[in-house]
Amino acid sequence: MRREGHIIEEIVEYGNMSDSFDQVLRGTKRKRSRQGRWLLAHRDEVIAKLSADIASGTFAVSGYRDREIVEGGKLRKIQVLTMYDRIGVHAIMAVVDKHIRRRFIRTTSASIKERGMHDLLEYIRRDLKDDPEGTQFCYKFDIRKFYESVDQDVLKQCVRRVFKDRRLIQMLDGFITMMPEGISIGLRSSQGLGNLLLSVYLDHCLKDEYGIRHFYRYCDDGVVLGKSKAELWMIRDAVHECVGKIGLEVKANERVFPTSEGIDFLGYVIYNDEHVELRKRIKKKMARKMHEVKSRKRRAVLTASFYGMAKHADCNKLFNKLTGKTMKSFKDLKVAYKPEDGKKRFPGAVVSIRELVNLPIVVKDFETGIKTEQGEDRCIVAIEQNGEAKKFFTNSEEMKNILAQIREMPDGFPFETTIKTETFGKGRTKYVFS
């Protein structure tokens, strides 16, 4: 895959810079802090200054302070930046992540948009169900002190394999070398760049060179499923070889075992009979919190948080026992999203109307008064083509008028049609239903 350029132009677009500003300053506590109040008072100046520094390639993190936190029972030291620096880093990585995401294999997750732990959990459950013969055994491993052990020079090489803009490379190099060794745990860029490193030297190595079918990675934790222990021990050697090339080391707690024992991964214990339980540590932690907390408001927050985990496992009785509430199915609630603007939202990808000319389609619905980059009061039309949901925008008054008339008919929607082109005036083209 060739290297990519013109990334800086995407980063400094006002929409991206503004979204990054709002994302970093989300929440009342941040807005009311001293830094937050100053940034909000100078919003336009801050965005303009950051945009100029990023466009010139001179943006750099001014410094950081260390903070110790307890995560997963472990004491970690993370690096905390000023909110000003965090806006700049977020703006850069929001675009960089979008470009490196397409290079990741589908079964890698963590800090990847729309790919959380539950997305990966569903992939594992599906593979256990669809291929019981090829998923009888599991090899589980974890990379030792991943962030602290990353070779900065190797990671810089990975960046250069993807991007060719010297200004962007210079800023990303600055993020990588912020720490004397390894990469920062608290820096927004470390998540995406860490994924890039393991994607190049581990994921694609196992998939492309060794042809491994069932491999899943969540940050620095990995799981491989296979049909025999002998096969997985060979894969274990391949994993050690791949990470060893870049100076990383697999923890000694790695193991190969039957999937019937349950795969402790992603906060769940996943069994090969499609049964899923919550990890024991999470259950104990939740039980202790619910016993200690007396505030009704705080208990409601904990219950909602626990529900977010429990709904993906088979633990209705556990949820009821710890919270005193009965877990309901979302379908039973019969709740639908109601946009504030009152406009309908249609599924499917947006396509150009030119791509639909002379092709049979089914028109499902439409909505007017949509604001787009091309102007106000556009019309979006929901269609189905070859069984696939799609939608297109139009500003044709003729199409709007026809759709409005069909809406008044008792059984107007859906209807089958073909979009044709007609020439009028001085060589102008319009699109019509036929």
HELIX and SHEET records of a PDB file:
HELIX    1   1 ILE A    7  ILE A   11  1                                   5    
HELIX    2   2 TYR A   14  VAL A   24  1                                  11    
HELIX    3   3 THR A   28  ARG A   32  1                                   5    
HELIX    4   4 ARG A   34  ALA A   41  1                                   8    
HELIX    5   5 ARG A   43  SER A   56  1                                  14    
HELIX    6   6 MET A   83  ARG A  101  1                                  19    
HELIX    7   7 MET A  117  ASP A  130  1                                  14    
HELIX    8   8 GLU A  133  THR A  135  5                                   3    
HELIX    9   9 PHE A  146  SER A  149  1                                   4    
HELIX   10  10 GLN A  152  VAL A  162  1                                  11    
HELIX   11  11 ARG A  166  ILE A  176  1                                  11    
HELIX   12  12 ARG A  188  LEU A  198  1                                  11    
HELIX   13  13 SER A  199  ASP A  203  3                                   5    
HELIX   14  14 HIS A  204  HIS A  204  1                                   1    
HELIX   15  15 CYS A  205  GLU A  209  3                                   5    
HELIX   16  16 LYS A  229  GLY A  244  1                                  16    
HELIX   17  17 THR A  259  GLU A  261  5                                   3    
HELIX   18  18 LYS A  280  GLU A  292  1                                  13    
HELIX   19  19 ARG A  296  ALA A  310  1                                  15    
HELIX   20  20 ASN A  316  THR A  323  1                                   8    
HELIX   21  21 PHE A  330  LEU A  333  1                                   4    
HELIX   22  22 ILE A  353  LEU A  356  5                                   4    
HELIX   23  23 GLU A  397  GLU A  408  1                                  12    
SHEET    1   A 2 ARG A  65  GLU A  71  0                                        
SHEET    2   A 2 LYS A  74  VAL A  80 -1                                        
SHEET    1   B 5 THR A 108  SER A 109  0                                        
SHEET    2   B 5 HIS A 214  TYR A 218  1                                        
SHEET    3   B 5 ASP A 221  GLY A 226 -1                                        
SHEET    4   B 5 PHE A 137  ASP A 142 -1                                        
SHEET    5   B 5 ARG A 255  PRO A 258 -1                                        
SHEET    1   C 3 ILE A 263  PHE A 265  0                                        
SHEET    2   C 3 TYR A 268  ILE A 270 -1                                        
SHEET    3   C 3 VAL A 276  LEU A 278 -1                                        
SHEET    1   D 6 ALA A 349  VAL A 350  0                                        
SHEET    2   D 6 GLU A 388  THR A 394  1                                        
SHEET    3   D 6 GLY A 375  GLN A 385 -1                                        
SHEET    4   D 6 PRO A 360  THR A 372 -1                                        
SHEET    5   D 6 PHE A 415  PHE A 424 -1                                        
SHEET    6   D 6 ARG A 428  PHE A 433 -1                                        
END                                                                             
